[in-house]
Amino acid sequence: MLMSQGCIDCLRRSFTKKKENVAFIHEVEELLKNRNDSSAPEIVYYYNQIHKKYYGEMDNQKFISIKSRFNQLVLSMEIEIQKKIDESSDPLFTSLLLARIGNYIDFEAMEKVDSEQFIQLLFHFEASTHDVETYQSFVEKCSKAEKFLIVVDNCGEIVLDKLFVIELKKKFPQLKITAMVRGGLVSNDATLEDAKESGLDKVCEIVTNGMAVAGTVYRLLGENEQRIIDEADVIVSKGQANYESLSGGQFHIFYSFLCKCEMFSKRFNVPPLTGMFVEECAR
């Protein structure tokens, strides 16, 4: 998905406080002018490299305690959430919808992450007609698949992804399931440490995308990471950044996310925090 003007404006607002540094601003503006077919996560990655040159590493350390806090919050509700899944008419579908609600925990896209609002969303949700139709296709694809890849997104959400993977294994025991996390600390995105804290590493294989980039930019991945994507029979991609970096490419992917910014709400013509489950066929 090409970087939109709205995303460009948002990025520009993030560096207005550094406007006194002419060299820095010039490099960033050149990056934006020559962005070509790049997605927002890729451009932000390059922007971070420019920031590092002039100001040092971005301050992601502040997110370490935040990530653990939200992982523990969702873990503390795990038994109650699992009961909700078990008592539903379709546990796999319910776990998929719940994992999508976990996408709310995003300190970059959301102006404020409210624990109470998250919990309210978690226990009061419903599926749309489009969700049901996409899910039917998803189930059909999974029934014929061998290799399954879930590209995870945020802290906290990763606990719900674990419950989804557990239900997936119950319904389709033939699947070899792999979860891809970020390769380094970037905002509150899920890394290998979060996979271990959440217990996701106990239910499926964990790989990283090899770098600290929000999203999954295929051309920046190593050969092994590209091979995992290439060989997956079914891919579920979580979150807006993964949608931005993977959509419009050569892959058949099911995207699951909440529309958390104006650009996404306009793109899909839905109110803020609407859940989307979208199937995109390869070009």
C-alpha positions in Angstrom: 0.0 0.0 0.0 1.6 3.3 -1.1 2.2 5.9 1.5 -0.8 8.4 1.5 -0.7 12.1 1.7 -2.3 11.8 5.2 0.6 9.6 6.4 3.1 12.1 4.9 1.4 15.0 6.8 1.5 12.9 10.0 5.2 12.2 9.6 5.9 15.9 8.9 4.1 16.8 12.1 6.4 14.5 14.0 9.5 16.4 13.1 8.3 20.0 13.2 10.1 20.5 16.6 13.4 19.8 14.7 12.8 22.4 12.1 15.8 24.4 13.1 18.1 21.6 11.8 18.1 22.5 8.1 20.2 19.4 7.0 17.9 17.0 8.8 14.8 18.5 7.3 16.4 18.5 3.9 17.2 14.8 4.1 13.7 13.9 5.3 12.0 16.0 2.6 14.2 14.3 -0.1 13.1 10.9 1.4 9.5 11.9 1.1 9.9 13.4 -2.4 11.6 10.2 -3.7 9.4 7.7 -1.9 8.3 6.0 -5.2 6.4 2.8 -4.4 7.3 2.7 -0.7 4.7 2.1 2.1 4.5 4.2 5.2 6.3 1.6 7.4 9.2 1.5 5.0 9.5 5.3 4.8 9.3 5.5 8.6 12.1 3.0 8.8 14.3 5.2 6.6 13.2 8.3 8.5 14.4 6.6 11.7 17.8 6.0 10.1 18.0 9.8 9.3 17.0 10.6 12.9 19.7 8.3 14.2 22.3 10.1 12.1 21.4 13.5 13.6 19.9 12.8 17.0 20.6 9.2 17.9 18.3 6.2 18.3 14.6 6.8 18.6 13.4 6.5 22.2 11.8 3.1 22.2 13.0 2.0 25.6 10.0 3.7 27.2 7.8 1.1 25.6 9.5 -1.9 27.4 7.5 -1.4 30.6 4.3 -0.5 28.7 4.5 -3.7 26.6 4.9 -5.9 29.7 2.1 -4.1 31.4 -0.3 -4.8 28.6 0.9 -8.4 28.1 0.2 -9.0 31.8 -3.2 -7.3 31.6 -4.4 -9.6 28.9 -2.7 -12.6 30.5 -4.6 -11.8 33.7 -7.9 -12.2 31.8 -6.8 -15.3 29.8 -9.0 -17.8 31.7 -12.1 -15.6 31.3 -11.4 -14.9 27.7 -10.8 -18.6 27.0 -14.2 -19.4 28.7 -15.9 -16.9 26.3 -14.2 -18.7 23.4 -15.1 -22.2 24.6 -18.8 -21.3 25.2 -19.2 -19.7 21.7 -20.9 -21.5 18.8 -17.6 -21.3 16.8 -14.5 -21.0 19.0 -12.1 -20.4 16.1 -14.2 -17.5 14.7 -14.6 -16.0 18.2 -10.9 -16.2 18.9 -10.2 -14.5 15.6 -12.5 -11.7 16.4 -11.0 -11.3 19.9 -7.5 -11.3 18.6 -8.6 -8.5 16.2 -9.8 -6.4 19.2 -6.3 -6.7 20.7 -5.1 -4.6 17.8 -6.5 -1.6 19.8 -3.3 -1.6 21.9 -1.3 0.7 19.6 0.5 3.7 21.1 1.5 5.0 17.6 -1.9 5.0 15.8 -4.0 5.8 18.9 -4.0 9.2 20.6 -4.7 7.4 23.8 -4.8 3.7 24.8 -7.4 3.3 27.5 -7.4 0.0 29.3 -11.0 0.3 30.3 -12.1 0.9 26.7 -10.0 -2.0 25.6 -11.7 -4.3 28.1 -15.1 -3.0 27.1 -14.4 -3.8 23.4 -13.1 -7.2 24.4 -16.4 -8.3 26.0 -18.8 -6.4 23.7 -18.3 -7.2 20.1 -20.1 -8.6 17.1 -19.2 -9.9 13.6 -20.2 -8.1 10.4 -21.6 -9.9 7.4 -18.3 -9.2 5.7 -16.5 -10.9 8.6 -18.6 -14.0 8.2 -18.1 -14.2 4.4 -14.3 -13.7 4.7 -14.2 -16.3 7.5 -15.9 -18.9 5.3 -13.1 -18.5 2.7 -10.5 -18.5 5.4 -11.7 -21.9 6.8 -11.8 -23.4 3.3 -8.2 -22.3 2.7 -7.0 -23.6 6.0 -8.7 -27.0 5.4 -6.4 -27.5 2.4 -3.3 -25.9 3.8 -0.1 -27.3 5.4 1.9 -24.2 6.3 0.3 -21.3 8.2 1.9 -17.9 9.0 0.5 -15.3 11.3 2.3 -12.0 11.2 1.6 -10.5 14.6 1.5 -6.8 15.6 1.2 -5.4 19.1 1.9 -6.3 22.7 -1.1 -7.5 24.6 -2.7 -8.4 21.3 -0.1 -11.2 21.1 -1.7 -13.0 24.0 -5.0 -13.1 22.1 -3.1 -14.3 19.0 -1.9 -17.2 21.1 -5.5 -18.2 21.9 -6.4 -17.9 18.2 -3.5 -20.2 17.3 -4.6 -22.7 19.9 -8.1 -22.8 18.4 -6.6 -23.0 14.9 -4.6 -26.1 15.9 -7.7 -27.7 17.3 -9.7 -27.3 14.1 -6.9 -27.9 11.7 -4.3 -30.2 13.4 -2.4 -30.7 10.1 -1.2 -27.1 10.1 2.4 -26.2 10.8 2.0 -22.8 12.3 4.6 -20.0 12.4 4.3 -16.6 14.0 6.5 -13.7 12.8 7.3 -10.9 15.3 9.4 -7.8 14.9 13.2 -8.2 14.9 13.9 -5.4 17.2 12.3 -2.8 19.6 10.0 -0.5 17.7 7.2 1.3 19.6 4.9 -1.2 21.4 5.1 -3.8 18.6 5.6 -7.5 19.6 9.1 -8.9 19.6 10.6 -12.3 20.6 10.5 -11.2 24.2 6.7 -10.6 24.0 6.2 -14.0 22.3 7.9 -15.6 25.3 6.1 -13.5 27.9 2.7 -14.2 26.3 3.4 -17.9 25.9 3.0 -17.8 22.1 6.3 -19.6 21.8 4.8 -22.6 23.6 2.1 -23.1 20.9 3.9 -22.4 17.6 7.2 -21.7 16.0 8.4 -18.1 16.4 10.5 -16.2 13.8 11.4 -12.5 13.6 11.3 -10.3 10.6 15.0 -9.5 11.3 14.7 -5.8 11.9 13.2 -3.1 14.0 10.6 -1.9 11.5 6.9 -1.4 12.1 5.3 -3.6 9.6 6.6 -6.3 7.3 8.5 -4.8 4.3 9.1 -7.8 2.1 12.1 -6.4 0.2 13.9 -5.5 3.4 13.6 -9.0 4.8 16.4 -11.6 4.7 16.2 -14.7 2.5 14.9 -17.0 5.2 12.1 -14.6 6.3 11.1 -14.1 2.6 11.1 -17.9 2.2 8.7 -18.3 5.1 6.3 -15.9 3.6 6.7 -17.4 0.1 6.0 -20.9 1.3 3.0 -20.2 3.5 -0.2 -21.7 2.2 -2.3 -19.3 4.4 -1.2 -16.0 5.8 -3.0 -13.9 8.5 -1.5 -10.4 8.8 -2.4 -8.4 12.0 -2.6 -4.6 12.3 -2.5 -1.5 10.1 1.3 -1.4 9.6 1.4 -5.0 8.3 -1.5 -4.1 6.0 0.3 -1.0 4.7 3.5 -2.9 4.1 2.1 -6.1 2.6 -1.1 -5.2 0.7 -1.0 -4.7 -3.0 1.8 -7.2 -3.4 2.1 -10.7 -4.8 0.7 -12.6 -1.8 -2.7 -14.0 -0.9 -3.3 -12.7 2.6 -6.1 -12.4 5.2 -5.7 -9.0 7.0 -7.2 -8.5 10.5 -7.1 -5.1 12.1 -9.0 -2.2 13.7 -9.3 1.1 11.7 -7.5 3.4 14.2 -6.7 6.4 12.1 -8.6 8.7 9.8 -6.8 7.4 6.7 -8.0 3.8 7.4 -11.5 4.9 8.3 -11.8 6.8 5.0 -10.2 4.0 3.0 -12.8 1.4 4.2 -15.6 3.9 4.7 -16.2 2.9 8.3 -16.3 4.6 11.8 -13.1 4.6 13.9 -12.3 1.3 15.7 -14.3 -0.7 13.2 -12.8 -4.2 12.9 -11.8 -5.4 9.4 -11.2 -9.0 8.1 -10.1 -8.6 4.5 -9.0 -11.2 2.0 -6.6 -10.0 -0.7 -5.7 -12.3 -3.6 -2.2 -12.2 -5.1 -1.8 -10.0 -8.2 
